[in-house]
Amino acid sequence: SDLKDAAQDGEAVTLMTIHSAKGLEFRNVYIVGMEENLFPSQMMITSRADLEEERRLFYVAITRAEKKLTLSYATSRYQWGNLRSCEKSRFVDEIDPQYLNVKFAAGPGAGESPFQHVFERRSNLVPTAPRKVAATKYVPPADFTPSDTSNLQSGQRVEHAKFGFGVVSQLETQQGTTKATIVFEEVGEKVLLLSFAKLRVH
């Protein structure tokens, strides 16, 4: 996605919810707060259907990572002024241990007692061959200037600074964020966030 490209080009961290990450992929993904009563939420664990929905969201989150996934949780947190102990999320325990590299990080003054565990997905989690990035012969013109996409519509032809020419096939807005599904001539279908996309409308 263009959001991913923007983060990579600018060496930036993109903070987003799991819902808004649907359809997007990133080279590196960090999921923090992998603790019981946080993820899954305390409000969702009393219903089996709600718990399954949380599990489905977790699957969506971990599959956003193209190369590296990092999960972390704290063993204690301050809540409403009180320090409370935290338990690792059941979702972490459901991952086959062979796919995890476990690291421990000790907080200030904690000695050897870790306050955060970090799990990094091994590169061989998915046994299939790495996906190759589609090559493109497109070279943007020197005067390339992105257009205002606030009135973009399905069926319009657009030009992207990296992916070249394409046609908008679908627009979807959720919580004020608009995603555009664009079929590019050379690289195929991409899902881009319009707030980050470098598009020129033709």
C-alpha positions in Angstrom: 0.0 0.0 0.0 1.0 3.6 -0.3 0.8 4.0 3.5 3.4 1.3 3.8 5.6 3.0 1.1 5.3 6.4 2.9 6.4 4.9 6.2 9.4 3.2 4.6 10.5 6.1 2.4 10.4 8.5 5.4 11.8 6.0 8.0 8.6 6.6 10.0 6.4 4.5 12.3 2.7 4.3 11.3 0.3 3.9 14.3 -3.0 2.4 13.4 -5.8 0.2 14.6 -6.2 -3.4 13.4 -9.5 -2.5 11.7 -7.9 0.3 9.7 -5.0 -2.0 8.7 -7.2 -4.5 6.8 -6.1 -4.9 3.3 -2.7 -3.3 3.9 0.7 -4.9 4.3 4.0 -3.7 5.9 7.5 -5.0 6.0 7.6 -4.8 9.8 4.6 -5.0 12.2 4.6 -4.5 15.9 1.6 -5.5 18.0 1.9 -4.3 21.6 -0.2 -4.9 24.6 -0.6 -8.7 24.0 -2.1 -9.2 27.4 -5.2 -10.8 28.8 -8.0 -8.2 29.3 -6.3 -6.0 26.6 -6.2 -8.4 23.7 -8.5 -10.2 24.0 -10.4 -7.3 25.6 -11.9 -7.9 29.0 -15.3 -7.1 27.5 -15.0 -9.8 24.9 -13.9 -12.9 26.9 -17.2 -13.7 28.4 -18.8 -14.6 25.1 -17.5 -17.3 22.9 -18.6 -15.5 19.7 -16.9 -12.2 20.9 -13.7 -14.1 21.7 -13.6 -15.7 18.3 -14.0 -12.2 16.8 -11.0 -11.1 18.8 -9.1 -14.1 17.6 -10.0 -13.3 14.0 -8.7 -9.7 14.5 -5.5 -11.1 15.9 -5.1 -13.2 12.7 -5.7 -10.1 10.6 -3.1 -8.2 12.6 -0.3 -10.8 12.3 -0.9 -11.4 8.6 -0.2 -7.7 7.9 3.5 -8.4 8.3 5.4 -9.2 5.1 8.8 -10.0 6.7 8.9 -9.5 10.4 6.3 -9.5 13.2 7.0 -8.5 16.8 4.6 -9.2 19.6 5.1 -7.7 23.1 3.4 -7.6 26.5 4.1 -6.2 29.9 4.2 -8.2 33.1 2.9 -5.2 35.0 1.1 -1.9 34.2 -0.2 1.1 36.1 -3.9 1.4 35.9 -5.9 4.1 37.7 -2.8 4.8 39.9 -2.2 1.2 40.9 0.4 -1.2 39.7 -1.2 -4.5 38.6 0.2 -7.7 37.3 -0.5 -8.7 33.7 -0.8 -12.1 32.1 0.3 -12.9 28.6 -2.5 -13.1 26.0 -3.8 -16.6 25.3 -3.4 -15.7 21.6 0.4 -15.8 22.0 0.2 -19.2 23.6 -1.8 -20.5 20.6 1.2 -19.8 18.3 3.4 -22.8 17.7 6.6 -22.2 19.7 8.8 -23.2 16.7 7.8 -20.0 15.0 8.8 -17.8 18.0 12.1 -16.2 19.1 11.6 -15.2 22.7 13.5 -12.2 24.1 13.3 -10.6 27.5 13.7 -6.9 28.2 14.3 -5.8 31.8 13.0 -2.4 33.0 14.9 0.1 35.1 15.8 -1.3 38.4 14.2 -4.6 37.6 17.4 -6.6 37.7 16.9 -9.9 36.0 13.1 -9.8 36.2 11.7 -9.0 32.7 8.8 -6.6 32.4 8.3 -7.2 28.8 8.5 -10.2 26.6 9.1 -9.8 22.9 8.2 -12.5 20.4 9.6 -12.2 16.9 8.2 -14.3 14.1 10.9 -16.4 12.4 11.4 -15.9 8.7 10.3 -19.5 8.0 6.9 -19.1 9.5 5.4 -19.2 6.0 7.1 -22.1 4.2 6.2 -20.7 0.7 8.7 -18.9 -1.4 9.1 -15.1 -0.7 6.8 -13.0 -2.7 8.6 -11.1 -5.4 7.9 -7.4 -5.8 6.4 -6.7 -9.2 8.7 -4.8 -11.4 7.6 -1.7 -13.2 9.1 0.2 -16.1 7.2 3.3 -15.2 9.2 6.5 -14.5 7.3 9.5 -13.2 7.7 12.7 -15.2 9.8 15.5 -13.7 6.8 17.7 -13.2 4.7 15.0 -11.4 2.4 16.7 -9.0 -0.2 14.8 -6.9 -3.8 15.9 -7.4 -6.5 16.6 -4.8 -8.2 13.3 -4.4 -11.1 14.4 -2.1 -13.5 13.9 -5.0 -12.0 10.8 -6.4 -14.5 8.4 -7.9 -14.5 4.8 -9.1 -13.7 4.4 -12.7 -11.3 7.3 -12.8 -7.8 6.9 -14.3 -5.0 7.9 -12.0 -1.2 8.0 -12.1 0.9 7.0 -9.1 4.4 8.2 -8.5 5.7 4.6 -8.1 3.1 2.2 -9.5 2.3 4.1 -12.7 -1.1 4.3 -14.4 -4.2 2.6 -13.1 -8.0 2.7 -12.7 -9.9 3.1 -9.4 -12.1 0.1 -8.9 -13.4 0.7 -5.4 -13.5 3.4 -2.7 -14.2 2.6 0.9 -14.4 5.0 3.8 -14.3 3.9 7.5 -13.9 6.2 10.5 -12.9 9.1 8.3 -10.2 7.1 6.4 -10.7 6.4 2.7 -9.1 3.4 1.0 -8.9 3.2 -2.7 -8.6 -0.1 -4.6 -6.7 0.6 -7.8 -5.9 -1.8 -10.6 -2.5 -0.7 -12.1 -1.4 -1.6 -15.6 1.9 -3.0 -14.5 1.7 -4.1 -10.9 -1.9 -5.1 -10.6 -4.3 -4.3 -7.8 -3.2 -2.2 -4.8 -5.1 -0.9 -1.8 -4.0 2.7 -1.0 -5.0 5.2 1.7 -5.9 8.4 0.0 -4.4 10.5 2.8 -1.0 9.1 1.9 -1.4 8.3 -1.8 0.6 10.2 -4.3 -2.0 10.2 -7.1 -2.5 12.4 -10.1 -6.0 12.2 -11.5 -6.4 12.1 -15.3 
